[in-house]
Amino acid sequence: MNNFQWIWQYVKANRKKLVIATIFFLISTALILVNPYLMGQIVDKVIDNHQGRLLVPLLLIMIIVTLVRTVTRYIYQLLFEQTGQNTLFDLREDMYRKLQELDFDFFNHTRVGDIMTRMTGDTDAIRHFVSWVSYQVLECVFYFVVSIVVMSMINWKLTLALVAVTPLIYILTQKMASAQHPVFFEIRQSFARLNSMVEENISGNRVVKAFVREDFEIQKFNHFNEDYKQRNMDAANVSKRFLPWQDGVANSLSVIALVFGGYLVIKGEMTLGDLVVFNGYLWMLNQPMRMSGWLINDVERFLASCVKIRQMLASKPKIEVRNAQDQLRVKGKVVFDHVSFHFEDDPEHAVLTDINFSAEPGQTVGIIGETGSGKTTLVNLIGRFYDPTSGEVLIDDKNARDYPIRQLRDNISMVMQDVFLFSNTIADNISFGRPNLDQQYVQSMARIADADSFIVKMPDGYDTVVGERGVGLSGGQKQRISLARALAKDPSILILDDTTSAVDMETETKIQQELAKMTTKKTTFIIANRISSVREADLIMLMEKGHVVEHGTHDQLMAQHGKYYDVFQKQLGLEKGEQIGPQSV
Ligand SMILES: Nc1ncnc2c1ncn2[C@@H]1O[C@H](COP(=O)(O)OP(=O)(O)OP(=O)(O)O)[C@@H](O)[C@H]1O
């Protein structure tokens, strides 16, 4: 399917509008023929034959024609614009749906700026094509064909002389299109890079300021900015190479009409009035020739945007999304059976190797280990954010792959390491997983997460709107709100990835005590750096380079006097040091 056929899939829903628009377009465009004809009549009849009484009616008709043209033109332009906007609306919706469907793998490989360019600049290029370029092309074709027919009826010799230059325009247009094609694709790519850079700078503005790297960032921006300017200049240079020639050929029509037309009038093969009429229609032949270069630019921009949007719409999530018929409440048994995993683009690097464990419903599993040892990846396999490369993850003794993904995830709550809050009220953030929760329930979840105490002190309490990504809250506060959000969903499986890393020990203990009361029915995975966060767990796994090197309860692991024991001793020493510190000053 080519790009024009593809966009027709979206445009065709507006067929009725397009038919009406085309009727008005034809009326409006056909009326263009009337006034030059009437001008010829004025020259021949009113001026040459002295029929002065015809002047007023002819002028009146010309005024009415102009008025009708204006109204019909307004109507068809509006209808084309509506078609363009409707197309854009449906296209954007499909793209947004696709974004929701795509998985971690897509987002790992696609920059936000690139996605934003597709959602904004690219879709706008398509709207512009549907609502403006399309009827401009129609208009040009119409003018071209009709002007040749009408002019031939007046004088075929002169028409032939004019049409003789059109192959030149065709050749120039073809050459310009093939020269512009790669340039517009590059412009579009460069714009996406510029957008990505700006987006990254805005997201990381605190880091930039903290490291005093503003000048570096400006230089970096200038590089992308320069590149974008240069790509546009490349397009302008291509235009500059061709447009003057197209203009020249278009202008030559007037010269041919004047010289050859004058010759025919002198020879008596044409009246002066006919030459005036001919001249009146000349711009209709002229216009498509002049416009062709500009329209090529718009069409090439449209084609470059189509490629990027279609690429995104054709992307398939690695993990198949099947819709579930009904809801399902799992009990929460989680088994890893010889699970290994590596990322597709890094097959040499085994992130998880032969992981085996079993957690009964309601049990708590603690996972500790050095950074990069695979803890987050392990829990990501439970919610099928990735599927194992080999082995099986079983939920309630059924392969996780056999669950429709949304049905499975409905049973799982995650508090992610990198906390993300929406720029919405705190209450809405907490009830994100289960909208329309009552205030009391929201508050009780916040209490368990030890968030209620600081939320009620905020100016609007639970109705306080937090900034983008939770700006305005401390790291620990964000963690606690995101814990409340996870709890509010009332999942069978609760995953806490470094959830209390940013809260003090006292608060952590409080949260743990509250959690313990409610998590007896939930299988809970706790990833933590502090042993104090996992010591009560039914199973503790110590990870190293993707392997579980030690596992058992706290007491069993301590009795082994292995790595876990060493870590515990180290952390105990640190804790004591912290406690002794202030007293010893
Ligand atoms: N999207 C990715 N593509 C390729 N490799 C990745 C990706 N995400 C993580 N990794 C690699 O996988 C390994 C395990 O990462 P993971 O985030 O699971 O570690 P972790 O134990 O949770 O670390 P931390 O304690 O720092 O959060 C790391 O070596 C990391 O570089």
The ligand as a MOL file (V3000), in Angstrom:
LIG
                    3D

  0  0  0     0  0            999 V3000
M  V30 BEGIN CTAB
M  V30 COUNTS 31 33 0 0 0
M  V30 BEGIN ATOM
M  V30 1 N 16.8410 -1.9770 28.6090 0
M  V30 2 C 18.0010 -2.5950 28.8090 0
M  V30 3 N 18.7450 -2.9860 27.7520 0
M  V30 4 C 19.9290 -3.6230 27.9420 0
M  V30 5 N 20.4420 -3.9140 29.1680 0
M  V30 6 C 19.7370 -3.5330 30.2400 0
M  V30 7 C 18.4880 -2.8520 30.1250 0
M  V30 8 N 18.0150 -2.6220 31.3790 0
M  V30 9 C 18.9300 -3.1270 32.2340 0
M  V30 10 N 19.9560 -3.6780 31.5670 0
M  V30 11 C 21.1260 -4.3580 32.1350 0
M  V30 12 O 20.6340 -5.4580 32.8750 0
M  V30 13 C 21.3830 -5.6440 34.0630 0
M  V30 14 C 20.4380 -5.7640 35.2610 0
M  V30 15 O 19.7580 -4.5570 35.4280 0
M  V30 16 P 18.6970 -4.3710 36.6030 0
M  V30 17 O 18.0780 -3.0370 36.4440 0
M  V30 18 O 17.8070 -5.5440 36.6270 0
M  V30 19 O 19.6510 -4.3970 37.8690 0
M  V30 20 P 19.3060 -4.1210 39.3900 0
M  V30 21 O 19.8680 -5.2370 40.1660 0
M  V30 22 O 17.8540 -3.8440 39.5510 0
M  V30 23 O 20.1530 -2.8130 39.6340 0
M  V30 24 P 19.8620 -1.6090 40.6560 0
M  V30 25 O 20.0240 -2.1400 42.0320 0
M  V30 26 O 20.9450 -0.6350 40.3110 0
M  V30 27 O 18.5070 -1.1270 40.3380 0
M  V30 28 C 22.3370 -4.4650 34.1520 0
M  V30 29 O 23.6170 -4.9210 33.7520 0
M  V30 30 C 21.8350 -3.4810 33.1480 0
M  V30 31 O 22.9000 -2.8180 32.5280 0
M  V30 END ATOM
M  V30 BEGIN BOND
M  V30 1 1 1 2
M  V30 2 1 2 3
M  V30 3 2 2 7
M  V30 4 2 3 4
M  V30 5 1 4 5
M  V30 6 2 5 6
M  V30 7 1 6 7
M  V30 8 1 6 10
M  V30 9 1 7 8
M  V30 10 2 8 9
M  V30 11 1 9 10
M  V30 12 1 10 11
M  V30 13 1 11 12
M  V30 14 1 11 30
M  V30 15 1 12 13
M  V30 16 1 13 14
M  V30 17 1 13 28
M  V30 18 1 14 15
M  V30 19 1 15 16
M  V30 20 2 16 17
M  V30 21 1 16 18
M  V30 22 1 16 19
M  V30 23 1 19 20
M  V30 24 2 20 21
M  V30 25 1 20 22
M  V30 26 1 20 23
M  V30 27 1 23 24
M  V30 28 2 24 25
M  V30 29 1 24 26
M  V30 30 1 24 27
M  V30 31 1 28 29
M  V30 32 1 28 30
M  V30 33 1 30 31
M  V30 END BOND
M  V30 END CTAB
M  END
